Amino acid sequence: MEKLTSLLPLELRRDISDSSPEELEYTCQALLDFLHPLPQFQRVVRELTDPQLGLCRKSREVSLDLKKKGNDCFAGGDYGKALNFYSQAVRHAPLSSDDMDKTLLATLYANRASSMHNLNLIEECKRDCGRAILLSPCYVKAWYRRGKANVVSKNYKEAVHDLEVALSMESSSSGKIHIKKDLDIAISYFKGTVETSDLANHAMNETTSSRCNNSMPELQCKYTEAKGNGMISLNCISPGTLIHYEEPLAAIILKSCRETHCHVCLNELPTDVIFCSSCTIPLYCSEQCQEKAIGKSDGTKKVRNCQHCRRLSGNNIITEFAEHKHECGGSNWSAVLPADVVLVCRVMAKVIYKRKHPSKADTSQEILDFVHHYSRMASGTKLESHIFSIILSCCLNHYFGSDFPFTGVSAAQLVIIMSQMKVNSMAIVHMRSLQQARGTYSIEKALTSNIEQLRVGQAIYSTGRLFNHSCQPNLHAYFLSRRLLLRSTEPVPAGSPLELSYGPQLGQWGLEERRRLLKDQYFFTCQCSGCMGITLPDLLINAFRCMNPACPGVKTEEIHKIGRLLFLHSGLQIRPGSCLNCGSELDPRSLTSLAEAALLEIQRLRESPPGVLRHAVKALGQLRSVRHAYSRDLARAEDIVAEIFCLAGELESALEHCKASIKILEKLYHDSHIAIGNELVKLASLQLSLGDHAAASDSVGRLEGIFSLYYGPHAGQIYHFLESLRAAANRANP
Ligand SMILES: C[S@@+](CC[C@H](N)C(=O)[O-])C[C@H]1O[C@@H](n2cnc3c(N)ncnc32)[C@H](O)[C@@H]1O
C-alpha cells in the first residue's frame, strides 16, 4: 500500500487530495490508468486474488500432517492437544465431491469427537459425530461414538437409535459383540427412565422479535438543518422501551477476534468449531452460521436425505445472500485487507446481488444514498481510499466479472461507499468480564475486574444508521450476536429526536475531547443539547478546586464557554486561570500536572504488590487537594483505591471509597446511568462480604433496575453474573 502510494506522481496526488465527490470518476480513472500497467501493482493484485498463490487455500497434505500429530497426541493421552491438531486438520481439509475428501473430513470429525468425549465435552462430541455422519452416513465409528455420548448425557432414546444403526452397519462379529453390549445397557436405561428432553433453547432472537413487535413505538425519519436526517418517535416513550431492533445489511468480524469468535454471529466459538468449506479463514460456531456465510452446498442436501439423519435435518435456513461467498476460494484479499475495507466489499457485493435480483426488496439504491463527508476527509484518507478502491475493484471484478467491471466508475462507487461506512457503520460490542468468562459470580472478581466491552465487529444497519448522535443520549444501543437493539433510557415525548451516543458522552468526556473525536471520526461538529448549552458535567469533569483553603470555589476548563454564553454582553471580565468564586489566580498547567501525577501514581499502585495502602491514600489526598470534588479523575481514583483496599483485605475502607466513587458518578451522570450500575456491582459485592445483607440487597435491587433500563429482559443474558449475584443477596437476606 505505502509502496504503491510512493509511486504516484505529485500531480495525481494533488488531484486526489483536492477532489470532490463529483470528480471521483475522473480521479479514480486517472489512478487506475497509472497503476494498471505497473508491475508492482500487477504483483499486488496477483498475490491478493490468485488462489494458487493464496495461503488461505485448503491442502490435503497439510491436513493429513496435522491429523497425524493429532493421532500421536491422542495415543499419548493428551486429548486437549489432540483436539487442537484435529481442529486445524479440519480447517485445512478440502471438501470437494471427491469421496476421499469426505472420508478424510469425516474421520477428522470422529477423531475430534473422541478427544472431546475424553475431555467430557459431550454435547460438542455429539455435534462432531453428527458432522461425520452427514459426510459419511455409513461411518460406524461415528454412530457408535454418538450413541455412547448420548448414554452419558442420558438421552437414552437417541442412544438406542444410534447404537442400533451402528450395530446394523458393523461387519465384523467382534465389533458387533462390542456394540451389542453397549446397546443392551442403553436399552435397559431407556426402559428404566423417563426420557429427558435435551432440546436447547435457541429461541432467544425469536422471542425478542415477537414480544417486541406489539409494543414498539412508531418511528419516523425527519430532516433538520443541523443534523440532517434523524429519527423521531410519533408516540410518547417510557424509559426502558425497546424502540428498534435490526439485523445488519452487512457485517464483518474484527481481525483481533477472528480466532476466538464466530465470523457470522460474532459470539464466542465453542470447542467444536467448524470452518469454511472452501478456504481456511472463517470460523463458525455452527452449520447454521456456516450456511449464512457461504450458502448451501449440494453435498449437504444429498446427505440430509439419509434415512438415519432425522435429528440433523433442522438446519435448513436458506439465506438469499451469502456474505462470504465472493471472498472465498483461497484467495488472500479478504484475509489481508483491513476489516473495514472488506466490509465495503460486502456492501458492494450486496448491491450487485440486489441489482441482479430486482424482484427482491431493493436496498441497493438505498445503500448508495447514505450520507457521507468525502469532501471533509483529510488528503491522506482520500488517497488511501482511492488506492484501496482500485485494489478492491480488481478483487471484485475477479469474482463478479462483467457484473462489476474494472473501471474508474466502479472504483469511484467504492470510494463513496468507503466514506459512507466511515460515518454510518457501527462497532458491534459484546460484554467481556472475567465473571462472564466463567459464567459464575465471585465477589473477589467482581471487585477487581471492570465490566468491559469487547469490540468484535463492524456493521451497517439500514435504519440504525439514521439515529443521530447526542452527548446526552436518550437511547442505549446494544447487540445480541450481531443484532442491533435500541432501548430508551428516559421518557421521550412524542415528536422528540431519538438519539444515541457514537462514543463520547457527557460526564465521560470533556467538551473539547468529545468535539475532537466526533470531528476526527465522523467529520461533524456536534449540535446536541449537551454541546450547545452549559451542563454541570462539563463544568465539573475536569474542574480544579480553588487553592485558597477558605474558598469553596472552582476553576473549570469550560470557562471560555461560560464567558461566551453568559457574560458576553455584560462587560464582566473572566480570566481563564482564576477561581470562579474568589477570583484568585490559579496556574492551570501546574494543577494539571499535579493531578495527572497523582492519578498515575494511583494507577501504578494497583499493579503493585500488597503493602501500598499508605501510598495510595497519600496520592488520593494529593488529587483531592487539586481536583474538584466531583471531577472525573477523582471518581476514577476512588474506584481504583477501593480495589487496592479490597485486594489488601480491608473491605470497610474499600466500601467507603466505592461509595465515594458512586457519589461522584451521580453528579457527573443521572442517577440511573449504566456507569453507576457497574459500580454498584462492586458495592453489592463488598456489602455481601461484610455481611451487610440488607444493604447488599438494596444495591442489587438498584443495579437490577439500571441494567433492566438499559438492557430490558436481556440484562441477564448480557451480564451472566446477575443471577448469581441476586441469588447471593437473596440467600443472605431471607
Ligand atoms: C450515522 S449518520 C446519522 C444520519 C444522518 N444525519 C443522515 O442524514 O443520514 C451520522 C451523520 O449525521 C450527522 N449528525 C449526527 N449527529 C449529529 C449531531 N449531534 N450534530 C450534528 N450532526 C450530526 C453528521 O453529519 C454525521 O456524520
The ligand as an SDF file (V2000), in Angstrom:
LIG
                    3D

 27 29  0  0  0  0  0  0  0  0999 V2000
  -24.9090    7.9360   11.0680 C   0  0  0  0  0  0  0  0  0  0  0  0
  -25.2910    9.4060   10.3080 S   0  0  0  0  0  0  0  0  0  0  0  0
  -26.8140    9.8460   11.0160 C   0  0  0  0  0  0  0  0  0  0  0  0
  -27.8530   10.1330    9.9670 C   0  0  0  0  0  0  0  0  0  0  0  0
  -27.5890   11.3600    9.1770 C   0  0  0  0  0  0  0  0  0  0  0  0
  -27.9790   12.5500    9.9050 N   0  0  0  0  0  0  0  0  0  0  0  0
  -28.2580   11.3250    7.8250 C   0  0  0  0  0  0  0  0  0  0  0  0
  -28.7290   12.3520    7.3800 O   0  0  0  0  0  0  0  0  0  0  0  0
  -28.2520   10.2750    7.1860 O   0  0  0  0  0  0  0  0  0  0  0  0
  -24.1140   10.4530   11.0520 C   0  0  0  0  0  0  0  0  0  0  0  0
  -24.1060   11.8420   10.4870 C   0  0  0  0  0  0  0  0  0  0  0  0
  -25.2430   12.5850   10.9390 O   0  0  0  0  0  0  0  0  0  0  0  0
  -24.8800   13.9020   11.3060 C   0  0  0  0  0  0  0  0  0  0  0  0
  -25.0290   14.0380   12.7630 N   0  0  0  0  0  0  0  0  0  0  0  0
  -25.3400   13.0510   13.6380 C   0  0  0  0  0  0  0  0  0  0  0  0
  -25.4090   13.5150   14.8920 N   0  0  0  0  0  0  0  0  0  0  0  0
  -25.1480   14.8230   14.8390 C   0  0  0  0  0  0  0  0  0  0  0  0
  -25.0460   15.8490   15.8220 C   0  0  0  0  0  0  0  0  0  0  0  0
  -25.2360   15.6330   17.1220 N   0  0  0  0  0  0  0  0  0  0  0  0
  -24.7350   17.1020   15.4040 N   0  0  0  0  0  0  0  0  0  0  0  0
  -24.5310   17.3570   14.0920 C   0  0  0  0  0  0  0  0  0  0  0  0
  -24.5890   16.4290   13.1210 N   0  0  0  0  0  0  0  0  0  0  0  0
  -24.9060   15.1780   13.4800 C   0  0  0  0  0  0  0  0  0  0  0  0
  -23.4290   14.0550   10.9150 C   0  0  0  0  0  0  0  0  0  0  0  0
  -23.4060   14.5320    9.6110 O   0  0  0  0  0  0  0  0  0  0  0  0
  -22.9180   12.6320   10.9700 C   0  0  0  0  0  0  0  0  0  0  0  0
  -21.7850   12.4280   10.1640 O   0  0  0  0  0  0  0  0  0  0  0  0
  1  2  1  0
  2  3  1  0
  2 10  1  0
  3  4  1  0
  4  5  1  0
  5  6  1  0
  5  7  1  0
  7  8  2  0
  7  9  1  0
 10 11  1  0
 11 12  1  0
 11 26  1  0
 12 13  1  0
 13 14  1  0
 13 24  1  0
 14 15  1  0
 14 23  1  0
 15 16  2  0
 16 17  1  0
 17 18  1  0
 17 23  2  0
 18 19  1  0
 18 20  2  0
 20 21  1  0
 21 22  2  0
 22 23  1  0
 24 25  1  0
 24 26  1  0
 26 27  1  0
M  CHG  2   2   1   9  -1
M  END
$$$$
